Amino acid sequence: MSPHLPSGGPPEAAFRREGQGRLAYAFRVWWADRRGRLPYRRYRDLEDRPRRLAAQDASLLTVALGLVYLGWLAWVVWRSRGLPDLCFLAAEALAFLLLATLAFDIWHLRFHRPEGLPLASPPPVDVFVTCCGEPLPVIHTTLQAIRRIAYEPLTVYVLDDGGSPQVEALACSLGFHYHSRVRAGLPRRDAKSGNLNFGLSLSRGEFILVLDADQVPQPDIVTRLAGFFQIPRVAYVQSRQSFYLPEGDPFYNRDEIFYEVIQCANDRANAVISCGSGVMYRRAALEELGGFATWNLIEDFTTSYELVSRGWKGIYYPYALTRGLAPLDLAGVYRQRFQWCLDTMRLFFWDNPLRKPGLSLCQRLHFLVIMVSYLVSGLVFPVFYVIPLLAYWQGYAILEGQEWPYLALRGAYLGATLLMFRYLFHGKQAAKQFRMLCGLFPVYAAAIGAALLYPPGRKPAYRLNNHAPFVEARPWWCLLPQLLVVGLHLTLPLLSLHFGWAPVNLVVFNSLFSAFVIWTLGDVILVGLQRPQFSAATDPRQVYGI
């Protein structure tokens, strides 16, 4: 039998044994994969095998060295038992938890063929376009693109929470259905999720494609997504997100690690996260759920989370079928990322995957990856920024007298981590992602705190991100926390030497940490103060005619 079979059922199917335990089954599949004896049935599984095995090895090495380092650090902290030392150990332990979760979750990716699955007979599909005060040229460009979608039967519903007569006239001129809660005398409760549920009550299609007002679809979007619903219990199919971005993608809106790695790994574990646009749902699944989830601020992540916990399946289609807008300045990035983090952390605190009924252990860990990454950015990184500053001021550090063992153990652990990232993220911009996580620590810290203040029954206010998408603002006060940290790391070493607060060797040792902190935060400071530059092909003003 050929080792590379056509795309079909799971590649491990031939290794199933009646009554076999989960751990024994997982080990059997892992061992067969390493020996090249797994019947590779899925698309690109065989081609991805060398990277996958290298990622496994690097991940195991990283976890092993991380445990050795944490064990040594715990011994050092046990001798001192100072509060800063305990905070440092806790921060290192939480960072290790994120690395270990990544190592377990994302080394094995699932891919799908670009053409999707062929349809035997096309089912009726509804398109929901949600609007709420976006510029008319943006909505016009999106609706014109929807008109070019090559699929029948297709019904388009323009759901306008802004109640605009101009949007109504535009929708009707294109032959689309226009509906507005405002015009119907209904409250705009639950923001976008409430608007989608309003559309759900008006439509009848078997499947529903959701598009934001700024997301310009390709003509074949429905054809390439709808075929996956022939697989039983598939509730939603999420396509990859794509945006019109400035040169260099200064705020990392392309997010290749999430869209090209984490989501592909989520697909294999049936833990795909809906991103709210360019996603198609099965009506029967939404009706079983009672509609789009309204508990959280935005419906996407929470709806997919609830569907998966009820035994439905999600599929990630790793190709861009839409292109839309992303924040052009730091203030817009702050609003967007705060909202994402707030929603995610409300799930973490009030509906945690570890306690969620219906999820497998693998699904729980996959959902936790995003949550733990926010915790690390908002709570762990600030600890690493502050500890060296305390050393300059107090003249004491936990690692005093232990510099060389620390450099050896932490250096080996860091080297293994970089090697793991090389194979896990296979050429993606991991350093840029890391620096963006570091630089946005004030946003994520504030969102984590806000999530604790909004338990179930107390929902935060929703703010539209693209109400004025082309208005650029670069308020310097957005960068005050980062500028303060960088300023302290530049000045405190000199002050410590001048006033004799700390011995010279301690200042020199800590200056290595200060240099690293300045490097990580400097990226956000620089891009936050610069004006974005677009090429002619990617300038959204030209695309949307503004």
N, C-alpha and C positions, 0 to 999 in steps of 0.2 A: 504494500500500500504506500502511495506517495505521501511524504511528510507534509506536503502543502496541499490540503484538500480545498474544494470550493467553499465559499462562505456559507455557513449553515448554522447548526446549533453550537453550543459552547464547546470549546476545544477539549475540555476535560471530560466530555460525556462518556468516552470510552473507558474512563477510569472509575466510574461510579460502581460501588458495590453495595448490595443490600445490607443494611445494618451497620455500615461503616461509619465510625465517628467522624465529626467535623475535622478535628485536628489530624487524625490519621489520613483522611481524604485530602486535606490541604497539603500535608507533607508528601503524600504519594504524587500529587500533581506537580508540586515544586521539584521533587527529585526527578520526575520524568522530563520536566522542562530542562533541567540542567544537563541531563544526559542526551538531550535531543531526541527523545522518544515520545514526545507529546504530539498527537495528531493535530497539526496546526490547521484549523478549519477557518478561522476568522481572517478577514481582510488585513493584510500587512503584519500579522502576528509573527510569521517566520522572518520577515525582513527586519523586524524590530527586536528580534531575539538577542543579538550581540549587545545592544545598548541595555536591554532589560536585565541580562545577567550581570553586566558590569555594574548597573545601578544596585542590584541586590548585594553584590560583594561590597561595594563602597558604603552602602547603607548599614550593613552588618558591622563593618569596621568602625564606622562613625558611632554607632550605638555602643559598641564595646569600649572604645576609647573614651566616650562621654561618661560611661559608668565609672571607669577607672578615675577619670578626672574629678567627678562629683564625689566619689568615695574619699579621695585625698583631700578635697576642699572641705568636706564635712568634718574630717579629722582635724584640720587646721582651725575651723570655726569652733569646734567643740572645746578647744583649748582656750579660746578668747571669749566666746559667748557674748560679744558686744552686739548691740542692736544693728549698727551698720553692717557688721559681718554677717549676721543672720539674714538681713535683707539681700546682701550680695549672693549668699547661698541660695535663697529662695528664687532670686531672679535667674541665676544659672540653671536651677532645676526646672523652672517653667520654660526657659528657652530650650532646654534639652527635651522637654515634653513635646514641644512643637517639632523639633527635628526628628524625634522618634516616631511621631504620628505621620510626618511626611514620609519617612523611610518605609513605614508599613503600608501607606496608602497609595503612593503614586508611582511606584516603579513599574507597574503593569498597566499599560494603556490599552484602550479599545478604540479602533478606528472603523469608519464606515466608508463605503464606496461613494465617490462624488456624485454619481448619478442617482443615488438613493435606491429604493426598491420599486420595480415596475408595478403599476396599478392594473388590476384585472378590469375593474370598472370604477370610474371616478365617482366618489361620494360627494354629496353637497357640502360645500365649505362656505362659512361666513367669515368675513374679514371685519374685525373691530378696529377702528381708528380712533384713539382717544385724544381729545383736544381740550385745552383749557387756557385759552388766551395766548397761544403761540402766534408769532407774526404770520399774517395771511400768506406771504410768499412761501414760507416754509410748508404750511399745510397744503398749498396749491401744488408744490413740487411733489409732495408725497402722494397726493390723490391722483395726480397725472400718471405717476409711476404705477399706482395700483390699477389704473384703467388698462395698463398694458400687460397685466398678468394674464398669461396664456393658460386658462383653465376654465372649464365649465362642468357643472353648474357652480357659479360663484356669486354671492350676494354681499355687498359692501354696506356696512353701517358706520356712519360718521357720528360718533358719540361726543357731543360738544358740551362740556361743562361750563364753557364761557358764554353760551347762548348768543353767539355772534350771527347777525343777519347775513354778513358777508360770507361766512363759512357755510351757512345754509344755502345761499344762492349758488355757491361754488359746488357743493355736494349735489344739489338737484340738477345743475347743468351737466354733470357727468353721469347722471342716472343712478346715483347712490341714495340710500336711505339716510335721512338726517333726523337725529333725535337729540333732545337736550333736556336734562332734568330741570334746569333753570326755567326753560320755556314751558315745561309741563307743570310747573308749580311745585316741584319736588325739591327737598333740601339736598345740598351737595355733600351728603354724609359719606364718610369713609373714602373720600378723595377718589383716586383712580380705581380702587377695588370696587367701590360703590358704583362708579360709572360703568365698569365692566359687567357687574351684576344687573344693572339697568338694561344694558344691551342683551344680556343673556335672557332676560324675560321677554324681550321683543323678537328674538330670532328663533330659527328652527333648524339650522344646519347641523349635520352630524358632527362636523369638526369646526373649530374656531381658530382662525389665525389672528393674533393680537399684534398690532403695530402702533408704536408711538407716532405722534404727529410729525416728528422730524426724521423718521426712519424710512428711507427710500428703498423699496424692495426691487429685486430683480424679477423679470417676467416669469421665470420658472420656479419661483419660490414655493408655490403650492404643490406643483408636480413633484418636486424633490423631497418634500416633507411628508406628504400625505401617504405615500406607500408604506411607511413604517407602521402605520396603524393597522396593517394587516396582521401584525404580530399581536397575539392575544394580550389583553390587559395593559397595553401601552396607553398611558393617559396623556402624555405630552411629549413633544419633540422640540428641543431647543436648538436653534442654529447659532453659529458663532456670531458674535457682535463685531461690527466694524464701524470706524468713524472717520470723518474728515479731520485730519490732525495737522498741526504745525510741523515744520521740519524738525526732526530730532525727537518728536513726541515728548516734549519737556516734562509733562506730568504723568507719563507712562499710562496714558489712557488705552493704549493698545493692549496692555496687560496680557502679554503672550503666555506667561506662566499659568494664569487662570484659564484662559480660553483655549490654549493648545496643550496643556499638560493636566492641570487639576481636573478640568471638566472631562477629559478623555479617561482619566482614572476613575472619576465618579461614575461614568457610564458603565464601566466594568462592574462596579459594586451596586448598581442601581441606586445611585445617590446623586443624580444630575440635578443641578440647581437651575431653576427657571430664572431668566434674566429680564422678563417682563415685556420684551419686544422681539419680534422675529421668532415667536414661539407658537406652536399649534397645539391645541388641546382637544381631547375627546369630550363631547358634551356629556355623555353618560357618566364619565368620571367626575366632572364638575358638579353635576346634579346629585351624585351620590354624596359629594362633599358638602352640598348645600350652597354651591356657588364659589366664586373666588374668595379666598380667605380675607377677612376684614379685621382680624384681631391686631395685626401689625400695621405699620405705617404704609408700606407698599406691599402689594399682593404677591409678587413673584416668588421670592425665596419661600415664604410661608406656605403658599399654595402647593408648591412642589413637595415641600417637607411633609405636609399633611397627606398628600396623595400617596407618596411612597410609604408612609407609615400605615396606610390602609391597604397595602398590598398591590397597588398599582405600579406601573413601570414608567420610567422616564428614559428618553434616548437623547444623546447629544450628537448633533450633526456638525462636525468640526470644520464647516466651510461657511464663509460669509455669504448670506443671501440678502442682506440689507446693509445700508450705510447711513449713519446719522451724525448727530452733533455731539460734541463733548465740551466740557468747560474750557474756556480760553484763558482764564486767569486763576490766580490762587484762591480768590474769594469764592469762585464757582466750584473749584475743586473741594474747598472746605465744606461747602453746603452739601455737595453730592456725597462725599466720603463720610461725613457726619451722619447723614441719613442712612447710608448703607450699614455703617457700624452700629448705629442705634437699633435698627431692626434686627440685625444679627445677634447683638448682645441681649436684647429683650428675649429672644428665643433661648439664649444660653442661660439666662438667670431664671426665667419663668416657665420654660418648656424644654429643658435641656435634653439633648439626644441620649444621654446616658440613662434618662428616666422615661424616655418616650416609648410607649407601648407600640409593638408592631415592627420595630426596627431590628435588624440583625446587628451583631457586634461590628461587622465591617462597615455597615451603613452609619452606625453611630460615630465611628472614628472618622469617616470621610466628612460628615457634617461638622465635626469638631475642628477640623483643620482650619477653616476660615475663622471660626470663633477664637481659637487659641492664638492665631496670628494677630488678631486685633488686641487680645490681652497682652501679648508680648510687646507690640508696638506702643500701646498706651500706658502700660504699667511697668514692664520689664526694662525697656530701653532707658526710660528716665532714671532708673536706679543706676545703670551703668554710666550715665552722664554725671550723676551727683557724687558717686563714691570717690573718684579721683579728686574732685574739688574739696571734699572733706579732708582728704589726705594732705593737700597743700595747706589747709588752714589749721588742722589739728596736729600735724606733724606725726601722724600715726596711720598705718595702713595694715590691713589684715595680712598682706603678703610680705610685710617687712621681714627680712631674713629668710624668706622662702621664694625669692625672685627666680632663681634658676630652676628649681623644681616646677614652679608655676609655668615658666616659659616653655619648659620641655613638655609638660603634660597638656597645657592649653594649646601649645603650638601643634602638637600631634593631633589633638582633637579638632582644631581649626583646619588643618591640612586635610584631614579625612572628610570634614564637612564640605570643603570646597570641591574635593573629588566627587563626593556624593551629588552635589548640585550639578556638576558637569554632566553626569549621566542621567540624573533625574530630569533635568530641564533641557537637556540635549541642545545646547547652542542658544537658548533663550537668554534674555538680558537679566540674569539673576541679580547682578550687582546693582542695576538700576532699580529693580523691584525692592531690594533690600534698603537702598538709600531713601526711596520714597516712603517705605514703612517707617524708617527712622525719622524722617523729616516731618511726617504728619502726626507725630506723637501727641501734640496738644489737642488735635481734633479727635483722635481716638480715645484719649483719656477723658475728654469732656463727654463723648458719646457713651462710654462705659458708665460714667457716673450718672448720666441722664437715664440710662436703661434701668438702673436701680430705682429710679423715682417714678417709673411708669409701669407698674405691675398690670396684670390683666384687669380690664375694666377702666383703666386710665390711659387713654391713647394720646401720644404727643401730636402736635400740630404738623400738618404736611405743608412743605414749601416746594413750589414748582421750580425745577432747575433751569428749564429752557424758556422762561417767560420773556427774557431779553437776551437771547443767546449771543448776539454780536456786540453787546456793550462790554467793553473791556475796562476792568478796574484793577489797579495794582496798589491797594492800600498798604502802606508800609507796616501798619500796626498788626497786620496778619502775621508778620514775621517776628514780632517781639519775643515770643518764647525761644525761638531758635537763635535769634541774635543775642539774647541774654546768655544762653548756654555757651555759645561760641565765644562771646566776649569774656566770660569768666574763665574759659579754658585758655584764652590768650593772655589774660592779665594775672590770674592767680599764681601761676608758676613764678613769674617775675617778682610779684609781691612777696611770695613765700621766701624766695632767695634773699630779697632785700631786707626783710624784717626778721629773717631767721626762724620762721615758723616751722620749717621742716628741714631735715638734713638734705645735703645736696644729692646724695644717691637716691633718696626717695623722690625728690623732685624730678630727677632725670628719668627714673623708672616710670613715674606717672605721666611724664610728658609723652610717652608712647601712646597711652590711652587718650590723652588730649588730642594728639594729632589724628587719631582714628575718629574721634568724635567730630572734630572739625571737618574731616573729609566726608563723613556721612551726612552731616547737616548742611554742609556747604552747597550741595546740589539743589535742595529745595530753596535755599536763600537766593541763589543765582537765578534760577528759572522763575522764581516769584517776582523778581525785579525786572526781568527782561520782557520785551514785547514779542509775542509769538510771530514767527515768520512763516508764511504759506507759499508753496509753489503754485503755479497757475492751475495745475491739475487737482490740487487738494484744497483750494480755497473755498470754504463753504459759502461765502458771499456770492461767488460766481455760480455755484451749483444751484442755490436757492433764488438767484436773481435779485439780490439785495445790494 
